[in-house]
Amino acid sequence: MLPSILWGAFVFYLTLKPKGVINLVFPPFIKALHPDKWVHFILWGVWYYSYYQFNKANSSSTYHRFWTPVIFILLGAVVEILQHYMKWGRSGDIYDFIADVMGVLVAFWIVHRE
């Protein structure tokens, strides 16, 4: 359980920390792939996957199978809302939220496809 909690703290740190003074400049062909959306997708997918791996015993109930991804998706919404209102050089983005949701749903599909 601890690795999942640490990963969650890492996700919140990365997504809520004030924007740094270093701005990465990507070449146009990389920028066209929207690397920030892929980062959101991976961060949230790995977080859900790690949570599931460390909580398999609780994950068999229908209640847990339904509510765990819903909670992760709500956390993604909370992060984007906080980014919008905290005014630390970040802004809430619906497409970041969609990437978070897609990461959770793909991880959900991976762990429950059996």
N, CA, C and O atoms as a printed pandas DataFrame, in Angstrom:
     atom_number atom_name residue_name chain_id  residue_number  x_coord  y_coord  z_coord
0              1         N          MET        A               1    0.817   -1.197    0.000
1              2        CA          MET        A               1    0.000    0.000    0.000
2              3         C          MET        A               1    0.865    1.267    0.000
3              4         O          MET        A               1    0.509    2.267   -0.623
4              5         N          LEU        A               2    1.991    1.216    0.696
5              6        CA          LEU        A               2    2.862    2.384    0.783
6              7         C          LEU        A               2    3.342    2.868   -0.591
7              8         O          LEU        A               2    3.342    4.076   -0.827
8              9         N          PRO        A               3    3.752    1.974   -1.512
9             10        CA          PRO        A               3    4.162    2.467   -2.833
10            11         C          PRO        A               3    3.057    3.248   -3.546
11            12         O          PRO        A               3    3.330    4.251   -4.206
12            13         N          SER        A               4    1.827    2.794   -3.415
13            14        CA          SER        A               4    0.715    3.498   -4.045
14            15         C          SER        A               4    0.502    4.872   -3.415
15            16         O          SER        A               4    0.235    5.847   -4.117
16            17         N          ILE        A               5    0.619    4.943   -2.112
17            18        CA          ILE        A               5    0.472    6.226   -1.422
18            19         C          ILE        A               5    1.587    7.181   -1.832
19            20         O          ILE        A               5    1.344    8.363   -2.074
20            21         N          LEU        A               6    2.809    6.663   -1.907
21            22        CA          LEU        A               6    3.942    7.504   -2.323
22            23         C          LEU        A               6    3.784    7.976   -3.760
23            24         O          LEU        A               6    4.086    9.126   -4.078
24            25         N          TRP        A               7    3.308    7.082   -4.634
25            26        CA          TRP        A               7    3.085    7.478   -6.031
26            27         C          TRP        A               7    2.013    8.563   -6.094
27            28         O          TRP        A               7    2.150    9.525   -6.849
28            29         N          GLY        A               8    0.948    8.416   -5.306
29            30        CA          GLY        A               8   -0.102    9.437   -5.266
30            31         C          GLY        A               8    0.432   10.774   -4.799
31            32         O          GLY        A               8    0.079   11.815   -5.354
32            33         N          ALA        A               9    1.281   10.757   -3.781
33            34        CA          ALA        A               9    1.895   11.997   -3.306
34            35         C          ALA        A               9    2.764   12.614   -4.404
35            36         O          ALA        A               9    2.784   13.833   -4.572
36            37         N          PHE        A              10    3.477   11.774   -5.146
37            38        CA          PHE        A              10    4.308   12.235   -6.257
38            39         C          PHE        A              10    3.438   12.873   -7.341
39            40         O          PHE        A              10    3.789   13.922   -7.880
40            41         N          VAL        A              11    2.304   12.241   -7.661
41            42        CA          VAL        A              11    1.382   12.779   -8.665
42            43         C          VAL        A              11    0.871   14.147   -8.219
43            44         O          VAL        A              11    0.870   15.099   -9.000
44            45         N          PHE        A              12    0.438   14.241   -6.962
45            46        CA          PHE        A              12   -0.062   15.527   -6.471
46            47         C          PHE        A              12    1.040   16.579   -6.452
47            48         O          PHE        A              12    0.786   17.740   -6.773
48            49         N          TYR        A              13    2.250   16.194   -6.085
49            50        CA          TYR        A              13    3.362   17.151   -6.095
50            51         C          TYR        A              13    3.596   17.680   -7.512
51            52         O          TYR        A              13    3.687   18.889   -7.721
52            53         N          LEU        A              14    3.692   16.773   -8.475
53            54        CA          LEU        A              14    3.966   17.202   -9.851
54            55         C          LEU        A              14    2.858   18.059  -10.434
55            56         O          LEU        A              14    3.124   19.006  -11.174
56            57         N          THR        A              15    1.618   17.730  -10.104
57            58        CA          THR        A              15    0.505   18.440  -10.730
58            59         C          THR        A              15    0.106   19.718   -9.994
59            60         O          THR        A              15   -0.570   20.570  -10.570
60            61         N          LEU        A              16    0.506   19.864   -8.746
61            62        CA          LEU        A              16    0.098   21.043   -7.993
62            63         C          LEU        A              16    1.238   21.984   -7.623
63            64         O          LEU        A              16    0.985   23.081   -7.125
64            65         N          LYS        A              17    2.485   21.584   -7.853
65            66        CA          LYS        A              17    3.597   22.463   -7.499
66            67         C          LYS        A              17    3.570   23.715   -8.383
67            68         O          LYS        A              17    3.099   23.676   -9.520
68            69         N          PRO        A              18    4.079   24.817   -7.846
69            70        CA          PRO        A              18    4.134   26.022   -8.678
70            71         C          PRO        A              18    4.970   25.775   -9.925
71            72         O          PRO        A              18    5.946   25.025   -9.904
72            73         N          LYS        A              19    4.571   26.411  -10.993
73            74        CA          LYS        A              19    5.295   26.257  -12.258
74            75         C          LYS        A              19    6.707   26.799  -12.080
75            76         O          LYS        A              19    6.898   27.893  -11.549
76            77         N          GLY        A              20    7.688   26.031  -12.524
77            78        CA          GLY        A              20    9.084   26.404  -12.350
78            79         C          GLY        A              20    9.531   27.492  -13.296
79            80         O          GLY        A              20    8.796   27.908  -14.192
80            81         N          VAL        A              21   10.744   27.940  -13.081
81            82        CA          VAL        A              21   11.305   28.978  -13.933
82            83         C          VAL        A              21   11.825   28.395  -15.238
83            84         O          VAL        A              21   12.063   29.127  -16.199
84            85         N          ILE        A              22   12.000   27.078  -15.272
85            86        CA          ILE        A              22   12.478   26.429  -16.486
86            87         C          ILE        A              22   11.270   25.998  -17.307
87            88         O          ILE        A              22   10.444   25.208  -16.851
88            89         N          ASN        A              23   11.180   26.513  -18.492
89            90        CA          ASN        A              23   10.117   26.115  -19.402
90            91         C          ASN        A              23   10.726   25.264  -20.499
91            92         O          ASN        A              23   11.610   25.709  -21.231
92            93         N          LEU        A              24   10.250   24.049  -20.604
93            94        CA          LEU        A              24   10.756   23.161  -21.636
94            95         C          LEU        A              24   10.212   23.585  -22.994
95            96         O          LEU        A              24    9.031   23.900  -23.137
96            97         N          VAL        A              25   11.083   23.586  -23.971
97            98        CA          VAL        A              25   10.673   23.909  -25.326
98            99         C          VAL        A              25   10.851   22.646  -26.157
99           100         O          VAL        A              25   11.958   22.126  -26.294
100          101         N          PHE        A              26    9.755   22.170  -26.701
101          102        CA          PHE        A              26    9.790   20.950  -27.491
102          103         C          PHE        A              26    9.830   21.286  -28.971
103          104         O          PHE        A              26    9.256   22.286  -29.401
104          105         N          PRO        A              27   10.514   20.445  -29.759
105          106        CA          PRO        A              27   10.458   20.613  -31.208
106          107         C          PRO        A              27    9.009   20.442  -31.678
107          108         O          PRO        A              27    8.222   19.770  -31.011
108          109         N          PRO        A              28    8.652   21.036  -32.807
109          110        CA          PRO        A              28    7.260   20.984  -33.274
110          111         C          PRO        A              28    6.692   19.565  -33.406
111          112         O          PRO        A              28    5.519   19.346  -33.103
112          113         N          PHE        A              29    7.498   18.603  -33.851
113          114        CA          PHE        A              29    6.962   17.249  -34.029
114          115         C          PHE        A              29    6.656   16.591  -32.688
115          116         O          PHE        A              29    5.748   15.764  -32.606
116          117         N          ILE        A              30    7.396   16.940  -31.637
117          118        CA          ILE        A              30    7.099   16.425  -30.296
118          119         C          ILE        A              30    5.904   17.180  -29.709
119          120         O          ILE        A              30    5.017   16.581  -29.103
120          121         N          LYS        A              31    5.893   18.483  -29.895
121          122        CA          LYS        A              31    4.802   19.301  -29.373
122          123         C          LYS        A              31    3.459   18.863  -29.945
123          124         O          LYS        A              31    2.438   18.937  -29.260
124          125         N          ALA        A              32    3.453   18.414  -31.184
125          126        CA          ALA        A              32    2.215   17.953  -31.828
126          127         C          ALA        A              32    1.660   16.704  -31.151
127          128         O          ALA        A              32    0.470   16.418  -31.281
128          129         N          LEU        A              33    2.491   15.957  -30.436
129          130        CA          LEU        A              33    2.046   14.743  -29.738
130          131         C          LEU        A              33    1.488   15.045  -28.342
131          132         O          LEU        A              33    1.048   14.132  -27.644
132          133         N          HIS        A              34    1.503   16.321  -27.933
133          134        CA          HIS        A              34    0.997   16.753  -26.633
134          135         C          HIS        A              34    1.603   15.931  -25.481
135          136         O          HIS        A              34    0.885   15.206  -24.793
136          137         N          PRO        A              35    2.925   16.047  -25.273
137          138        CA          PRO        A              35    3.580   15.218  -24.247
138          139         C          PRO        A              35    3.002   15.400  -22.843
139          140         O          PRO        A              35    3.028   14.464  -22.043
140          141         N          ASP        A              36    2.481   16.590  -22.533
141          142        CA          ASP        A              36    1.918   16.783  -21.194
142          143         C          ASP        A              36    0.685   15.905  -20.974
143          144         O          ASP        A              36    0.440   15.457  -19.854
144          145         N          LYS        A              37   -0.083   15.659  -22.022
145          146        CA          LYS        A              37   -1.267   14.789  -21.894
146          147         C          LYS        A              37   -0.840   13.340  -21.662
147          148         O          LYS        A              37   -1.473   12.621  -20.889
148          149         N          TRP        A              38    0.215   12.921  -22.320
149          150        CA          TRP        A              38    0.732   11.559  -22.114
150          151         C          TRP        A              38    1.260   11.402  -20.694
151          152         O          TRP        A              38    1.117   10.340  -20.090
152          153         N          VAL        A              39    1.866   12.450  -20.164
153          154        CA          VAL        A              39    2.354   12.392  -18.784
154          155         C          VAL        A              39    1.184   12.205  -17.829
155          156         O          VAL        A              39    1.255   11.381  -16.917
156          157         N          HIS        A              40    0.106   12.962  -18.028
157          158        CA          HIS        A              40   -1.081   12.786  -17.194
158          159         C          HIS        A              40   -1.629   11.367  -17.315
159          160         O          HIS        A              40   -1.946   10.731  -16.310
160          161         N          PHE        A              41   -1.737   10.882  -18.529
161          162        CA          PHE        A              41   -2.236    9.537  -18.784
162          163         C          PHE        A              41   -1.411    8.492  -18.025
163          164         O          PHE        A              41   -1.967    7.609  -17.372
164          165         N          ILE        A              42   -0.099    8.598  -18.116
165          166        CA          ILE        A              42    0.797    7.629  -17.477
166          167         C          ILE        A              42    0.751    7.761  -15.954
167          168         O          ILE        A              42    0.644    6.757  -15.251
168          169         N          LEU        A              43    0.832    8.994  -15.437
169          170        CA          LEU        A              43    0.826    9.185  -13.982
170          171         C          LEU        A              43   -0.424    8.588  -13.343
171          172         O          LEU        A              43   -0.323    7.860  -12.355
172          173         N          TRP        A              44   -1.585    8.882  -13.887
173          174        CA          TRP        A              44   -2.832    8.416  -13.284
174          175         C          TRP        A              44   -3.051    6.934  -13.535
175          176         O          TRP        A              44   -3.587    6.235  -12.675
176          177         N          GLY        A              45   -2.644    6.445  -14.699
177          178        CA          GLY        A              45   -2.767    5.018  -14.966
178          179         C          GLY        A              45   -1.889    4.191  -14.051
179          180         O          GLY        A              45   -2.332    3.175  -13.515
180          181         N          VAL        A              46   -0.652    4.614  -13.866
181          182        CA          VAL        A              46    0.269    3.900  -12.974
182          183         C          VAL        A              46   -0.234    3.971  -11.535
183          184         O          VAL        A              46   -0.126    2.998  -10.788
184          185         N          TRP        A              47   -0.779    5.116  -11.148
185          186        CA          TRP        A              47   -1.288    5.249   -9.782
186          187         C          TRP        A              47   -2.444    4.274   -9.529
187          188         O          TRP        A              47   -2.456    3.583   -8.510
188          189         N          TYR        A              48   -3.407    4.214  -10.443
189          190        CA          TYR        A              48   -4.529    3.281  -10.259
190          191         C          TYR        A              48   -4.019    1.838  -10.271
191          192         O          TYR        A              48   -4.422    1.023   -9.441
192          193         N          TYR        A              49   -3.132    1.532  -11.217
193          194        CA          TYR        A              49   -2.602    0.172  -11.334
194          195         C          TYR        A              49   -1.878   -0.236  -10.049
195          196         O          TYR        A              49   -2.079   -1.342   -9.546
196          197         N          SER        A              50   -1.038    0.653   -9.519
197          198        CA          SER        A              50   -0.302    0.318   -8.291
198          199         C          SER        A              50   -1.253    0.183   -7.111
199          200         O          SER        A              50   -1.063   -0.685   -6.259
200          201         N          TYR        A              51   -2.263    1.021   -7.050
201          202        CA          TYR        A              51   -3.251    0.891   -5.980
202          203         C          TYR        A              51   -3.925   -0.471   -6.057
203          204         O          TYR        A              51   -4.074   -1.153   -5.043
204          205         N          TYR        A              52   -4.329   -0.864   -7.250
205          206        CA          TYR        A              52   -4.987   -2.159   -7.423
206          207         C          TYR        A              52   -4.055   -3.301   -7.010
207          208         O          TYR        A              52   -4.480   -4.214   -6.302
208          209         N          GLN        A              53   -2.806   -3.262   -7.438
209          210        CA          GLN        A              53   -1.863   -4.337   -7.140
210          211         C          GLN        A              53   -1.659   -4.521   -5.642
211          212         O          GLN        A              53   -1.470   -5.644   -5.174
212          213         N          PHE        A              54   -1.696   -3.434   -4.893
213          214        CA          PHE        A              54   -1.473   -3.528   -3.459
214          215         C          PHE        A              54   -2.763   -3.707   -2.660
215          216         O          PHE        A              54   -2.725   -3.807   -1.434
216          217         N          ASN        A              55   -3.897   -3.748   -3.348
217          218        CA          ASN        A              55   -5.187   -3.915   -2.677
218          219         C          ASN        A              55   -6.030   -4.985   -3.340
219          220         O          ASN        A              55   -7.257   -4.883   -3.346
220          221         N          LYS        A              56   -5.410   -5.998   -3.893
221          222        CA          LYS        A              56   -6.148   -7.049   -4.592
222          223         C          LYS        A              56   -7.186   -7.723   -3.705
223          224         O          LYS        A              56   -8.259   -8.088   -4.185
224          225         N          ALA        A              57   -6.892   -7.891   -2.444
225          226        CA          ALA        A              57   -7.825   -8.567   -1.539
226          227         C          ALA        A              57   -9.145   -7.807   -1.442
227          228         O          ALA        A              57  -10.210   -8.420   -1.370
228          229         N          ASN        A              58   -9.082   -6.484   -1.439
229          230        CA          ASN        A              58  -10.300   -5.673   -1.344
230          231         C          ASN        A              58  -10.943   -5.424   -2.702
231          232         O          ASN        A              58  -12.096   -4.999   -2.772
232          233         N          SER        A              59  -10.217   -5.681   -3.767
233          234        CA          SER        A              59  -10.666   -5.290   -5.094
234          235         C          SER        A              59  -11.644   -6.260   -5.729
235          236         O          SER        A              59  -12.111   -6.019   -6.843
236          237         N          SER        A              60  -11.963   -7.344   -5.052
237          238        CA          SER        A              60  -12.856   -8.327   -5.672
238          239         C          SER        A              60  -14.324   -7.938   -5.544
239          240         O          SER        A              60  -15.142   -8.409   -6.334
240          241         N          SER        A              61  -14.684   -7.107   -4.589
241          242        CA          SER        A              61  -16.084   -6.747   -4.419
242          243         C          SER        A              61  -16.533   -5.791   -5.526
243          244         O          SER        A              61  -15.756   -4.967   -6.009
244          245         N          THR        A              62  -17.785   -5.919   -5.910
245          246        CA          THR        A              62  -18.351   -5.048   -6.942
246          247         C          THR        A              62  -18.316   -3.601   -6.489
247          248         O          THR        A              62  -18.039   -2.699   -7.280
248          249         N          TYR        A              63  -18.599   -3.384   -5.212
249          250        CA          TYR        A              63  -18.574   -2.041   -4.656
250          251         C          TYR        A              63  -17.199   -1.409   -4.845
251          252         O          TYR        A              63  -17.088   -0.273   -5.305
252          253         N          HIS        A              64  -16.161   -2.145   -4.490
253          254        CA          HIS        A              64  -14.795   -1.634   -4.599
254          255         C          HIS        A              64  -14.399   -1.456   -6.063
255          256         O          HIS        A              64  -13.743   -0.473   -6.407
256          257         N          ARG        A              65  -14.783   -2.383   -6.919
257          258        CA          ARG        A              65  -14.444   -2.278   -8.352
258          259         C          ARG        A              65  -15.062   -1.053   -8.986
259          260         O          ARG        A              65  -14.474   -0.459   -9.890
260          261         N          PHE        A              66  -16.248   -0.663   -8.524
261          262        CA          PHE        A              66  -16.907    0.509   -9.093
262          263         C          PHE        A              66  -16.355    1.805   -8.499
263          264         O          PHE        A              66  -16.010    2.726   -9.240
264          265         N          TRP        A              67  -16.270    1.884   -7.177
265          266        CA          TRP        A              67  -15.943    3.148   -6.529
266          267         C          TRP        A              67  -14.476    3.543   -6.611
267          268         O          TRP        A              67  -14.171    4.735   -6.607
268          269         N          THR        A              68  -13.567    2.595   -6.684
269          270        CA          THR        A              68  -12.145    2.967   -6.737
270          271         C          THR        A              68  -11.824    3.801   -7.979
271          272         O          THR        A              68  -11.223    4.866   -7.837
272          273         N          PRO        A              69  -12.195    3.371   -9.190
273          274        CA          PRO        A              69  -11.902    4.246  -10.335
274          275         C          PRO        A              69  -12.665    5.568  -10.283
275          276         O          PRO        A              69  -12.156    6.592  -10.738
276          277         N          VAL        A              70  -13.867    5.556   -9.737
277          278        CA          VAL        A              70  -14.625    6.806   -9.610
278          279         C          VAL        A              70  -13.873    7.781   -8.707
279          280         O          VAL        A              70  -13.783    8.970   -9.012
280          281         N          ILE        A              71  -13.340    7.286   -7.611
281          282        CA          ILE        A              71  -12.582    8.147   -6.698
282          283         C          ILE        A              71  -11.332    8.696   -7.372
283          284         O          ILE        A              71  -11.003    9.871   -7.209
284          285         N          PHE        A              72  -10.635    7.852   -8.127
285          286        CA          PHE        A              72   -9.443    8.325   -8.840
286          287         C          PHE        A              72   -9.819    9.395   -9.864
287          288         O          PHE        A              72   -9.106   10.387  -10.014
288          289         N          ILE        A              73  -10.924    9.200  -10.560
289          290        CA          ILE        A              73  -11.375   10.182  -11.548
290          291         C          ILE        A              73  -11.747   11.495  -10.850
291          292         O          ILE        A              73  -11.424   12.574  -11.348
292          293         N          LEU        A              74  -12.416   11.408   -9.716
293          294        CA          LEU        A              74  -12.755   12.615   -8.956
294          295         C          LEU        A              74  -11.499   13.335   -8.470
295          296         O          LEU        A              74  -11.458   14.566   -8.449
296          297         N          LEU        A              75  -10.483   12.580   -8.081
297          298        CA          LEU        A              75   -9.213   13.200   -7.678
298          299         C          LEU        A              75   -8.594   13.961   -8.848
299          300         O          LEU        A              75   -8.030   15.039   -8.658
300          301         N          GLY        A              76   -8.694   13.407  -10.053
301          302        CA          GLY        A              76   -8.200   14.109  -11.239
302          303         C          GLY        A              76   -8.932   15.426  -11.444
303          304         O          GLY        A              76   -8.321   16.436  -11.792
304          305         N          ALA        A              77  -10.245   15.414  -11.228
305          306        CA          ALA        A              77  -11.029   16.650  -11.345
306          307         C          ALA        A              77  -10.607   17.657  -10.279
307          308         O          ALA        A              77  -10.477   18.848  -10.561
308          309         N          VAL        A              78  -10.395   17.181   -9.067
309          310        CA          VAL        A              78   -9.977   18.068   -7.968
310          311         C          VAL        A              78   -8.638   18.726   -8.301
311          312         O          VAL        A              78   -8.461   19.921   -8.064
312          313         N          VAL        A              79   -7.706   17.966   -8.841
313          314        CA          VAL        A              79   -6.398   18.530   -9.207
314          315         C          VAL        A              79   -6.568   19.655  -10.218
315          316         O          VAL        A              79   -5.968   20.719  -10.064
316          317         N          GLU        A              80   -7.369   19.435  -11.239
317          318        CA          GLU        A              80   -7.547   20.470  -12.264
318          319         C          GLU        A              80   -8.251   21.700  -11.692
319          320         O          GLU        A              80   -7.921   22.826  -12.063
320          321         N          ILE        A              81   -9.206   21.501  -10.804
321          322        CA          ILE        A              81   -9.891   22.631  -10.166
322          323         C          ILE        A              81   -8.912   23.399   -9.279
323          324         O          ILE        A              81   -8.896   24.630   -9.287
324          325         N          LEU        A              82   -8.096   22.668   -8.514
325          326        CA          LEU        A              82   -7.090   23.334   -7.672
326          327         C          LEU        A              82   -6.096   24.112   -8.523
327          328         O          LEU        A              82   -5.722   25.230   -8.168
328          329         N          GLN        A              83   -5.665   23.534   -9.640
329          330        CA          GLN        A              83   -4.734   24.250  -10.516
330          331         C          GLN        A              83   -5.348   25.561  -10.989
331          332         O          GLN        A              83   -4.658   26.575  -11.097
332          333         N          HIS        A              84   -6.621   25.535  -11.265
333          334        CA          HIS        A              84   -7.297   26.741  -11.747
334          335         C          HIS        A              84   -7.350   27.827  -10.676
335          336         O          HIS        A              84   -7.110   28.999  -10.967
336          337         N          TYR        A              85   -7.661   27.444   -9.444
337          338        CA          TYR        A              85   -7.876   28.432   -8.388
338          339         C          TYR        A              85   -6.631   28.782   -7.585
339          340         O          TYR        A              85   -6.615   29.821   -6.926
340          341         N          MET        A              86   -5.595   27.962   -7.613
341          342        CA          MET        A              86   -4.412   28.240   -6.798
342          343         C          MET        A              86   -3.549   29.350   -7.387
343          344         O          MET        A              86   -2.817   30.011   -6.651
344          345         N          LYS        A              87   -3.616   29.564   -8.676
345          346        CA          LYS        A              87   -2.888   30.660   -9.341
346          347         C          LYS        A              87   -1.383   30.596   -9.103
347          348         O          LYS        A              87   -0.752   31.608   -8.798
348          349         N          TRP        A              88   -0.810   29.391   -9.246
349          350        CA          TRP        A              88    0.629   29.220   -9.091
350          351         C          TRP        A              88    1.309   29.059  -10.456
351          352         O          TRP        A              88    2.313   28.357  -10.577
352          353         N          GLY        A              89    0.769   29.695  -11.450
353          354        CA          GLY        A              89    1.342   29.595  -12.785
354          355         C          GLY        A              89    0.820   28.404  -13.566
355          356         O          GLY        A              89    1.283   28.127  -14.673
356          357         N          ARG        A              90   -0.131   27.708  -12.996
357          358        CA          ARG        A              90   -0.743   26.570  -13.672
358          359         C          ARG        A              90   -2.197   26.915  -13.935
359          360         O          ARG        A              90   -2.764   27.823  -13.327
360          361         N          SER        A              91   -2.781   26.174  -14.849
361          362        CA          SER        A              91   -4.194   26.396  -15.116
362          363         C          SER        A              91   -4.880   25.046  -15.287
363          364         O          SER        A              91   -4.301   24.100  -15.821
364          365         N          GLY        A              92   -6.108   24.977  -14.828
365          366        CA          GLY        A              92   -6.885   23.761  -15.011
366          367         C          GLY        A              92   -7.164   23.549  -16.489
367          368         O          GLY        A              92   -7.435   24.501  -17.221
368          369         N          ASP        A              93   -7.100   22.319  -16.917
369          370        CA          ASP        A              93   -7.271   22.010  -18.335
370          371         C          ASP        A              93   -8.155   20.780  -18.467
371          372         O          ASP        A              93   -7.845   19.720  -17.923
372          373         N          ILE        A              94   -9.249   20.925  -19.187
373          374        CA          ILE        A              94  -10.168   19.807  -19.373
374          375         C          ILE        A              94   -9.478   18.643  -20.082
375          376         O          ILE        A              94   -9.807   17.484  -19.829
376          377         N          TYR        A              95   -8.530   18.937  -20.960
377          378        CA          TYR        A              95   -7.833   17.866  -21.677
378          379         C          TYR        A              95   -6.865   17.110  -20.764
379          380         O          TYR        A              95   -6.636   15.916  -20.960
380          381         N          ASP        A              96   -6.298   17.794  -19.773
381          382        CA          ASP        A              96   -5.504   17.089  -18.762
382          383         C          ASP        A              96   -6.401   16.139  -17.976
383          384         O          ASP        A              96   -6.026   15.001  -17.695
384          385         N          PHE        A              97   -7.583   16.621  -17.627
385          386        CA          PHE        A              97   -8.536   15.776  -16.903
386          387         C          PHE        A              97   -8.940   14.563  -17.743
387          388         O          PHE        A              97   -9.028   13.449  -17.227
388          389         N          ILE        A              98   -9.182   14.779  -19.017
389          390        CA          ILE        A              98   -9.529   13.661  -19.903
390          391         C          ILE        A              98   -8.383   12.657  -19.968
391          392         O          ILE        A              98   -8.622   11.449  -19.980
392          393         N          ALA        A              99   -7.141   13.142  -20.012
393          394        CA          ALA        A              99   -5.984   12.245  -20.011
394          395         C          ALA        A              99   -5.903   11.469  -18.699
395          396         O          ALA        A              99   -5.571   10.283  -18.701
396          397         N          ASP        A             100   -6.206   12.131  -17.572
397          398        CA          ASP        A             100   -6.241   11.441  -16.276
398          399         C          ASP        A             100   -7.279   10.315  -16.305
399          400         O          ASP        A             100   -7.002    9.186  -15.900
400          401         N          VAL        A             101   -8.470   10.645  -16.788
401          402        CA          VAL        A             101   -9.558    9.661  -16.848
402          403         C          VAL        A             101   -9.172    8.494  -17.747
403          404         O          VAL        A             101   -9.398    7.336  -17.395
404          405         N          MET        A             102   -8.599    8.788  -18.892
405          406        CA          MET        A             102   -8.206    7.719  -19.813
406          407         C          MET        A             102   -7.134    6.825  -19.193
407          408         O          MET        A             102   -7.167    5.609  -19.378
408          409         N          GLY        A             103   -6.190    7.407  -18.463
409          410        CA          GLY        A             103   -5.176    6.612  -17.777
410          411         C          GLY        A             103   -5.791    5.672  -16.760
411          412         O          GLY        A             103   -5.406    4.506  -16.676
412          413         N          VAL        A             104   -6.751    6.173  -15.982
413          414        CA          VAL        A             104   -7.430    5.342  -14.986
414          415         C          VAL        A             104   -8.226    4.237  -15.679
415          416         O          VAL        A             104   -8.181    3.081  -15.258
416          417         N          LEU        A             105   -8.951    4.589  -16.739
417          418        CA          LEU        A             105   -9.790    3.589  -17.415
418          419         C          LEU        A             105   -8.968    2.506  -18.110
419          420         O          LEU        A             105   -9.347    1.335  -18.097
420          421         N          VAL        A             106   -7.856    2.887  -18.709
421          422        CA          VAL        A             106   -6.998    1.876  -19.340
422          423         C          VAL        A             106   -6.390    0.974  -18.270
423          424         O          VAL        A             106   -6.333   -0.242  -18.453
424          425         N          ALA        A             107   -5.938    1.546  -17.166
425          426        CA          ALA        A             107   -5.401    0.719  -16.076
426          427         C          ALA        A             107   -6.496   -0.184  -15.504
427          428         O          ALA        A             107   -6.233   -1.345  -15.187
428          429         N          PHE        A             108   -7.707    0.330  -15.371
429          430        CA          PHE        A             108   -8.837   -0.476  -14.901
430          431         C          PHE        A             108   -9.063   -1.650  -15.842
431          432         O          PHE        A             108   -9.244   -2.784  -15.398
432          433         N          TRP        A             109   -9.053   -1.378  -17.127
433          434        CA          TRP        A             109   -9.247   -2.436  -18.125
434          435         C          TRP        A             109   -8.125   -3.474  -18.033
435          436         O          TRP        A             109   -8.388   -4.674  -18.116
436          437         N          ILE        A             110   -6.898   -3.031  -17.865
437          438        CA          ILE        A             110   -5.760   -3.957  -17.777
438          439         C          ILE        A             110   -5.905   -4.888  -16.577
439          440         O          ILE        A             110   -5.702   -6.095  -16.706
440          441         N          VAL        A             111   -6.252   -4.345  -15.417
441          442        CA          VAL        A             111   -6.291   -5.179  -14.219
442          443         C          VAL        A             111   -7.552   -6.044  -14.117
443          444         O          VAL        A             111   -7.566   -7.029  -13.378
444          445         N          HIS        A             112   -8.601   -5.687  -14.846
445          446        CA          HIS        A             112   -9.857   -6.429  -14.744
446          447         C          HIS        A             112  -10.205   -7.196  -16.019
447          448         O          HIS        A             112  -11.336   -7.663  -16.155
448          449         N          ARG        A             113   -9.294   -7.334  -16.926
449          450        CA          ARG        A             113   -9.622   -8.011  -18.193
450          451         C          ARG        A             113   -9.693   -9.519  -18.079
451          452         O          ARG        A             113  -10.116  -10.185  -19.024
452          453         N          GLU        A             114   -9.290  -10.076  -16.949
453          454        CA          GLU        A             114   -9.340  -11.531  -16.778
454          455         C          GLU        A             114  -10.753  -12.026  -16.761
455          456         O          GLU        A             114  -10.986  -13.227  -16.626
